[in-house]
């Protein structure tokens, strides 16, 4: 029986939004005897949570995010959206449930902010993706794009070219485009990368607000352990494509876990405001 948008929505309404069951993956260039990028990994993403993925360079964080998004296919194992294998879900239908914000966005053509956000409506168009153009949007498309820009505070930038924006502004536009898809799951790859401390604070507040107001499930890849500790309900720690530990920030952001994952000693104390773990370099 073919899957429908309604059946996928029902599948995601339980306590588990996504699940990876013993997945392994390596890139085609790594086939000649090299190690797996992701190896025999099982985890669940709980509906409505913010799950952080941390680990050293090369640990498989971004690859895992692409696997969850359906952009890569595991060599072994299964990934499910609710109870449905994502292999069986039409890509256009999958894009109505899962939105991805990449670490870097390279814009070749001079699109405005409004045009870029409206691209998030492509999965909801009945026409083929290549058979539609900017200016063919319905009233509902325009309302969703307007709401997404308002929620991410880029409405005043609607007429500006994305290429002319600062890093923080451009990142908010990419999140607005993802929100225009009306997803239930938002996948963010290093959303704080290249942002100054002020924009990092704004981004953390935005993610928290969107999770609360839109009831989104968020998976967030980050190099910054303090961002993961403060912004996430649970943290998954990866090393060499395997999960070392997963749990609340209090359970995972510990000197012992960080030594096992990163191979160095750090100071972990309680943040003076939130009480969550805070990581600093030893004096």
C-alpha positions in Angstrom: 0.0 0.0 0.0 1.5 3.4 -1.0 2.5 5.7 1.8 0.6 9.0 2.3 1.4 12.2 4.1 -1.3 11.2 6.7 0.3 7.8 7.3 3.7 9.3 7.8 2.3 11.9 10.3 0.6 9.1 12.2 3.9 7.1 12.2 5.7 10.1 13.8 3.0 10.8 16.4 4.3 8.1 18.9 7.1 8.6 21.4 9.8 7.8 18.8 10.2 10.2 15.9 13.1 8.3 14.2 15.0 5.2 14.8 18.3 3.8 13.5 18.7 0.1 13.8 22.2 -1.3 13.5 23.2 1.0 10.6 26.7 1.0 9.0 27.9 3.3 6.3 31.1 4.2 4.5 31.7 6.3 1.4 32.5 4.7 -1.9 36.0 6.0 -1.8 36.5 4.1 1.5 35.5 0.6 0.3 39.1 -0.7 -0.1 39.5 -2.0 3.5 39.2 1.3 5.3 37.1 1.7 8.5 33.4 2.4 8.6 32.2 6.0 8.8 29.3 4.8 10.9 29.4 1.3 12.3 26.6 -0.9 13.8 24.9 2.2 15.3 21.5 2.0 16.9 19.6 4.9 18.4 16.2 6.6 18.7 15.2 10.2 18.3 12.4 10.9 20.7 9.4 13.0 19.5 9.7 16.6 20.6 13.2 16.5 21.9 16.4 18.4 21.0 19.1 15.7 20.5 22.6 16.9 20.2 25.3 14.9 18.4 28.9 15.7 19.4 32.3 14.2 18.8 35.8 14.9 17.4 36.4 15.6 13.7 35.8 12.5 11.6 33.6 10.8 14.2 30.7 10.6 11.7 28.4 13.4 13.0 27.5 15.0 9.7 27.3 11.6 8.0 24.8 10.4 10.6 22.7 13.5 10.0 22.7 12.9 6.3 21.7 9.3 6.8 18.8 10.4 9.0 17.7 12.8 6.3 17.7 10.2 3.7 20.5 12.0 1.7 22.7 8.9 2.2 21.7 5.3 2.4 23.2 2.9 4.9 25.2 -0.1 3.7 23.5 -2.1 6.4 20.7 -1.6 8.8 17.5 0.4 8.7 16.4 3.9 9.5 12.7 4.5 10.3 10.5 7.6 10.4 8.1 6.6 13.0 7.4 3.0 12.1 8.1 3.4 8.3 11.4 2.7 6.7 12.6 5.9 5.0 13.6 3.7 2.0 9.9 3.2 1.3 8.9 6.9 1.6 8.8 9.0 -1.6 11.5 11.7 -1.4 8.9 14.5 -1.8 6.8 13.1 1.0 9.9 12.6 3.2 10.8 16.3 2.6 7.4 17.3 4.1 8.4 15.6 7.4 12.2 16.2 7.6 14.0 19.5 6.8 17.7 19.9 6.8 19.8 23.0 7.4 23.3 22.3 6.1 26.5 23.7 7.7 27.3 25.8 4.7 25.1 27.1 1.9 26.6 28.2 -1.4 24.2 30.2 -3.5 25.1 30.4 -7.1 22.2 32.5 -8.4 21.3 35.9 -6.9 18.1 34.9 -5.1 16.5 37.2 -2.5 15.6 36.1 1.0 11.9 35.7 0.1 12.7 33.7 -3.0 15.1 31.4 -1.0 12.5 30.8 1.8 9.8 30.0 -0.8 12.0 27.2 -2.1 11.1 25.4 1.1 7.6 25.1 -0.4 8.8 22.8 -3.2 7.9 19.5 -1.5 4.3 20.7 -1.2 3.8 21.5 -4.9 1.8 19.1 -7.0 3.8 20.0 -10.1 7.2 18.5 -10.7 9.9 20.3 -8.9 11.6 21.3 -12.2 8.2 22.4 -13.7 7.6 25.2 -11.3 9.1 28.6 -10.8 9.3 31.5 -8.5 6.0 33.4 -8.8 3.9 30.2 -9.1 3.2 30.1 -5.3 -0.3 29.6 -3.8 -1.6 31.9 -1.0 -0.8 29.1 1.4 2.8 28.9 0.2 3.1 32.7 0.7 1.6 32.5 4.2 3.9 29.8 5.3 7.0 31.6 3.9 5.8 34.8 5.6 5.3 33.0 8.9 8.7 31.3 8.7 10.5 34.6 8.0 8.6 36.3 10.9 9.6 33.5 13.3 13.2 33.7 12.4 13.3 37.5 12.4 14.3 37.9 8.7 11.1 39.4 7.4 12.7 42.9 7.2 15.4 41.2 4.9 12.9 39.7 2.5 14.0 41.8 -0.5 17.7 41.6 0.1 20.0 39.1 -1.7 21.1 36.2 0.5 24.7 36.7 -0.7 24.7 40.2 0.8 23.8 39.0 4.3 26.0 38.3 7.4 26.7 34.8 8.5 24.1 35.0 11.3 21.4 36.5 9.0 22.1 33.9 6.3 21.8 31.0 8.9 18.4 32.3 10.0 17.3 32.5 6.4 18.3 28.8 6.0 16.2 27.9 9.0 13.3 29.9 7.7 13.5 28.0 4.4 13.5 24.7 6.4 10.5 25.9 8.4 8.6 26.7 5.2 8.6 23.0 4.5 6.3 22.6 7.6 8.5 19.7 8.9 8.0 17.7 12.1 11.7 17.0 12.3 14.5 19.6 11.9 18.1 18.5 11.3 20.7 21.1 11.9 24.4 20.7 10.9 26.6 23.0 13.0 24.1 25.9 13.2 26.4 27.9 15.4 29.4 27.6 13.1 31.1 30.9 12.1 28.7 32.8 14.5 29.9 35.2 17.2 28.8 34.8 20.8 25.9 37.1 20.4 24.5 35.2 17.4 25.1 31.9 19.1 22.9 33.0 22.0 20.3 34.2 19.5 20.4 30.9 17.6 20.1 28.8 20.8 17.0 30.9 21.8 15.5 30.5 18.4 15.9 26.7 18.4 14.4 26.5 21.8 11.4 28.7 20.8 10.8 26.8 17.6 10.9 23.4 19.4 8.3 24.7 21.9 6.0 26.7 19.6 6.1 24.3 16.6 6.5 21.2 18.7 9.4 20.2 16.5 11.8 17.4 17.0 15.3 18.8 16.5 18.6 16.9 15.9 21.6 19.3 16.2 25.2 18.5 15.3 27.7 20.7 17.1 31.4 20.9 17.8 30.6 23.2 20.8 30.1 21.1 23.9 28.6 24.0 25.8 26.1 24.7 23.1 25.1 21.0 23.2 24.9 21.0 27.0 22.7 24.2 27.2 20.5 23.6 24.2 19.8 19.9 24.1 17.6 17.5 26.1 19.9 14.6 25.3 23.5 14.4 23.9 24.9 11.6 21.7 28.7 11.3 21.9 30.3 9.7 18.8 33.8 8.4 18.3 35.0 6.6 15.1 31.4 6.1 14.0 30.1 4.5 17.2 28.1 5.8 20.1 30.2 6.1 23.3 27.5 7.5 25.4 24.0 8.9 25.1 21.8 10.6 27.7 21.1 13.9 29.4 23.8 16.6 29.5 24.4 15.7 33.1 25.0 12.1 32.2 27.2 12.7 29.1 29.1 15.9 29.6 31.5 14.6 32.3 35.3 14.6 32.5 35.4 10.8 32.1 33.2 10.8 29.0 35.1 13.6 27.4 38.5 12.0 28.1 37.2 8.8 26.4 35.9 10.6 23.4 38.4 13.4 22.9 41.4 12.0 24.6 42.1 15.1 26.8 41.3 16.4 30.2 39.0 19.3 30.7 37.3 21.1 33.6 33.5 20.4 33.9 31.5 22.5 36.4 27.9 23.7 36.8 26.8 26.7 34.7 25.9 29.5 37.2 22.5 30.1 35.6 21.2 26.8 34.2 23.1 24.4 36.4 24.0 22.3 33.4 27.5 21.1 32.7 30.0 23.7 31.5 33.3 22.8 29.8 36.4 24.8 30.1 40.1 24.3 29.4 42.2 23.4 32.4 44.2 26.3 33.8 
